[in-house]
Amino acid sequence: MDFLTEEQSAWRDTVHRVMEREIGREYVRHCDMEREYPYEAYAKIAKLGWLRLLIPEAQGGDGGTIFDYALMCEGLARYGFDFATAFMVSTFTAMNIVKFGNTQQREQYLQPFMRGDIRFSISISEPSAGSDAANTRTRAELAGNDWIIRGQKLWCSGAAAKNAIIAMLVRTDKEAQKHRGLSVLLVPNDSPGVDIRKLPTMARRATGTTEIFLDEARVPVHNLLGEAGDGWHIVTDHLELERIAVAAAYVGNAQQAVTDALKYAHERIQFERPIFEFQVIRHMLADMQTAVDAARLLVYRAADMASRGEPCTREVSMAKLFASETLQTVTRQGMQILGGHSMLPESDMERYFREGMQSTIGGGTSQIQRTIIAKSLRV
Ligand SMILES: Cc1cc2nc3c(=O)[nH]c(=O)nc-3n(C[C@H](O)[C@H](O)[C@H](O)COP(=O)(O)OP(=O)(O)OC[C@H]3O[C@@H](n4cnc5c(N)ncnc54)[C@H](O)[C@@H]3O)c2cc1C
């Protein structure tokens, strides 16, 4: 697996070291149990300058590659995918602003984002717009110098955190159908008329996912990102980055699940021997590690292609599909290996398992990834 360059290996090791020494699994577990946003860790990561990684140098960032970013996501998700989500969702919109924002928006948002003073959320989903993401009903109309927004958004991760700005997909042309007539508005979460409620979900407990009610919510006219009508193009532009990032994070979390299960199998004595000595357990662990290595290779291939600017829709979907299903499978097997102890929060496995259950849904379901891959298959 070690075909990374020296620099990439050093970067990967740095992220893992920071996670282990500066943040730690107890902190990640605590945030999950208490459903607390990881503010302290977010501030630490911002201070280290890691939020700058993908932002181009010309805009004050480090101009890193998607591969560098994937290595970071893999490490940040080591003790839980949800934890890494806090950083990932914020970066996707920052990159939208890099590409589609005007000079004023870049100046207004990018520096505060890199310092960790503001964060972003993405709000595409609605009660009637899930996999059919363009079925947007939330409307925005211009009234003088403001956009007035009416409707309801669903599953917006991180929107309830302090100083969050929501990149919200809204319909600005009521005559246009589906993908046309959509726009992205940057909606600060304390804007008048915005009511955000954190949902008591099984996973994503710390970063939190929310429903948002928009009752004549109001944002200034200059909060439109890009041009009116470009919304679909803008929100799909970051899909490649998003799916590589989440897939890398699933791999990071899945690897820790296997490592934890392996350690437990060596420590747990039953019938006067470590349970690792039972062939059924050894074989289960062999399959788990094989799946994680395969997922990592798919993620690195997709990240490498994306970093080179090569078309990689199919490879990205394969990585997202396989990594998410691997996280789900190895955490289920991990639960079995840990036996009764797996049920306790202290084991962390029940948390990894919950993350696994959402991984095949968020960011485009497994069924949608298979549909994308199938479209690319040629006789
Ligand atoms: C924890 C969590 C966090 C999330 N965070 C965000 C966020 O920050 N921002 C945001 O905008 N959204 C977010 N989402 C929403 C997420 O993107 C959607 O849940 C996802 O796109 C699926 O939509 P749905 O849940 O409505 O399922 P549906 O689309 O209703 O799908 C239900 C089932 O039908 C299947 N299905 C649907 N259409 C097809 C088809 N054409 N072919 C085959 N099968 C199909 C699906 O695969 C699934 O199995 C989040 C979701 C979760 C669970």
PDBQT file of the ligand as one rigid body, heavy atoms in Angstrom, charges set to zero:
ROOT
HETATM    1  C1  LIG A 401     -26.911  11.835   8.053  1.00  0.00    +0.000 C 
HETATM    2  C2  LIG A 401     -27.295  12.518   6.783  1.00  0.00    +0.000 A 
HETATM    3  C3  LIG A 401     -26.737  13.742   6.477  1.00  0.00    +0.000 A 
HETATM    4  C4  LIG A 401     -27.112  14.412   5.310  1.00  0.00    +0.000 A 
HETATM    5  N1  LIG A 401     -26.569  15.642   5.041  1.00  0.00    +0.000 NA
HETATM    6  C5  LIG A 401     -27.013  16.345   3.981  1.00  0.00    +0.000 A 
HETATM    7  C6  LIG A 401     -26.564  17.684   3.751  1.00  0.00    +0.000 A 
HETATM    8  O1  LIG A 401     -25.708  18.214   4.468  1.00  0.00    +0.000 OA
HETATM    9  N2  LIG A 401     -27.116  18.393   2.735  1.00  0.00    +0.000 N 
HETATM   10  C7  LIG A 401     -28.066  17.855   1.912  1.00  0.00    +0.000 A 
HETATM   11  O2  LIG A 401     -28.510  18.547   1.005  1.00  0.00    +0.000 OA
HETATM   12  N3  LIG A 401     -28.491  16.577   2.087  1.00  0.00    +0.000 NA
HETATM   13  C8  LIG A 401     -27.990  15.820   3.096  1.00  0.00    +0.000 A 
HETATM   14  N4  LIG A 401     -28.433  14.525   3.299  1.00  0.00    +0.000 N 
HETATM   15  C9  LIG A 401     -29.457  13.986   2.416  1.00  0.00    +0.000 C 
HETATM   16  C10 LIG A 401     -28.964  12.889   1.505  1.00  0.00    +0.000 C 
HETATM   17  O3  LIG A 401     -28.237  13.436   0.436  1.00  0.00    +0.000 OA
HETATM   18  C11 LIG A 401     -30.202  12.096   1.073  1.00  0.00    +0.000 C 
HETATM   19  O4  LIG A 401     -30.660  11.389   2.200  1.00  0.00    +0.000 OA
HETATM   20  C12 LIG A 401     -29.904  11.166  -0.067  1.00  0.00    +0.000 C 
HETATM   21  O5  LIG A 401     -29.644  11.877  -1.240  1.00  0.00    +0.000 OA
HETATM   22  C13 LIG A 401     -31.062  10.208  -0.334  1.00  0.00    +0.000 C 
HETATM   23  O6  LIG A 401     -32.296  10.868  -0.355  1.00  0.00    +0.000 OA
HETATM   24  P1  LIG A 401     -33.519  10.327   0.546  1.00  0.00    +0.000 P 
HETATM   25  O7  LIG A 401     -33.007  10.104   1.917  1.00  0.00    +0.000 OA
HETATM   26  O8  LIG A 401     -34.658  11.237   0.370  1.00  0.00    +0.000 OA
HETATM   27  O9  LIG A 401     -33.860   8.912  -0.052  1.00  0.00    +0.000 OA
HETATM   28  P2  LIG A 401     -34.743   8.626  -1.360  1.00  0.00    +0.000 P 
HETATM   29  O10 LIG A 401     -34.224   9.352  -2.528  1.00  0.00    +0.000 OA
HETATM   30  O11 LIG A 401     -36.178   8.773  -1.013  1.00  0.00    +0.000 OA
HETATM   31  O12 LIG A 401     -34.417   7.083  -1.567  1.00  0.00    +0.000 OA
HETATM   32  C14 LIG A 401     -35.047   6.015  -0.819  1.00  0.00    +0.000 C 
HETATM   33  C15 LIG A 401     -34.529   4.696  -1.397  1.00  0.00    +0.000 C 
HETATM   34  O13 LIG A 401     -34.897   4.619  -2.804  1.00  0.00    +0.000 OA
HETATM   35  C16 LIG A 401     -33.727   4.455  -3.597  1.00  0.00    +0.000 C 
HETATM   36  N5  LIG A 401     -33.875   5.206  -4.859  1.00  0.00    +0.000 N 
HETATM   37  C17 LIG A 401     -34.314   6.477  -5.044  1.00  0.00    +0.000 A 
HETATM   38  N6  LIG A 401     -34.253   6.811  -6.350  1.00  0.00    +0.000 NA
HETATM   39  C18 LIG A 401     -33.749   5.735  -6.991  1.00  0.00    +0.000 A 
HETATM   40  C19 LIG A 401     -33.437   5.429  -8.369  1.00  0.00    +0.000 A 
HETATM   41  N7  LIG A 401     -33.591   6.356  -9.336  1.00  0.00    +0.000 N 
HETATM   42  N8  LIG A 401     -32.952   4.219  -8.680  1.00  0.00    +0.000 NA
HETATM   43  C20 LIG A 401     -32.764   3.277  -7.699  1.00  0.00    +0.000 A 
HETATM   44  N9  LIG A 401     -33.035   3.485  -6.394  1.00  0.00    +0.000 NA
HETATM   45  C21 LIG A 401     -33.517   4.696  -6.042  1.00  0.00    +0.000 A 
HETATM   46  C22 LIG A 401     -32.587   5.038  -2.771  1.00  0.00    +0.000 C 
HETATM   47  O14 LIG A 401     -31.328   4.515  -3.178  1.00  0.00    +0.000 OA
HETATM   48  C23 LIG A 401     -32.985   4.610  -1.362  1.00  0.00    +0.000 C 
HETATM   49  O15 LIG A 401     -32.617   3.289  -1.138  1.00  0.00    +0.000 OA
HETATM   50  C24 LIG A 401     -28.042  13.824   4.426  1.00  0.00    +0.000 A 
HETATM   51  C25 LIG A 401     -28.586  12.568   4.738  1.00  0.00    +0.000 A 
HETATM   52  C26 LIG A 401     -28.214  11.911   5.883  1.00  0.00    +0.000 A 
HETATM   53  C27 LIG A 401     -28.825  10.564   6.189  1.00  0.00    +0.000 C 
ENDROOT
TORSDOF 0
